[in-house]
Amino acid sequence: MSKNDPESAETRTRILEAAVKVFATKGYHDAKVDDIVGAAQTSKGAFYFYFPSKQDIFIVLGDTFADLLESKISEAMQGESHGLQQMDAALRVSLGLFSQYRGLAKIALIQAVGLGAVFEERRRAINDRLTRLVQTRLESAAAEGSIPPLRTDIAARAWVGALNEIVIHWIHTGSPTLEESLPELRKFLARSIGVPEEKYTKDGN
């Protein structure tokens, strides 16, 4: 069996999807490889063919979500011409993806906390990737005069922190929905970089 043939790729995807459900339901510590294998309706041999351990598949899931998030945010930003419009597109796409992939978001943002250095490094890497994306767009907005000059590195990390807190609260409670949170979060983030609400709303919609 080759890892590159279509049937093999389908099996790997099925295992990953099962792992998302098992981890999201049971948590990392209580989840067993047997649980994932059962949910995927495959064998332990198939599991270990793709993933050396439970830790490895957990890390792959976090990285998969980070890749998806970065790709979709970059794509959304490229569709806008100005800094503020790019930031608003990034915010909307981010919340939409978190909402669509709640299980993956839970794994990446919540369950990876406190599991050890390897997991913490991966969790921080996700935050750093998002922060770099935001910082780049804030720098562009400042350069074009859409926002006042500011420490973009600090502002970007604060933006990601605010977004994470909104998402984590929603994952735990389900309320308010991320769609409901968007208008207030947009206003808050605009004010944090010295942009009047009406200007951000005009440029971002």
Secondary structure by P-SEA (a helix, b strand, c coil): cccccaaaaaaaaaaaaaaaaaaaacccccccaaaaaaaacccaaaaaaccccaaaaaaaaaaaaaaaaaaaaaaaaaacccaaaaaaaaaaaaaaaaaaaaaaaaaaccccccccaaaaaaaaaaaaaaaaaaaaaaaaaaaaccccccaaaaaaaaaaaaaaaaaaaaaaccccccccaaaaaaaaaaaaacccaaaaaaaac
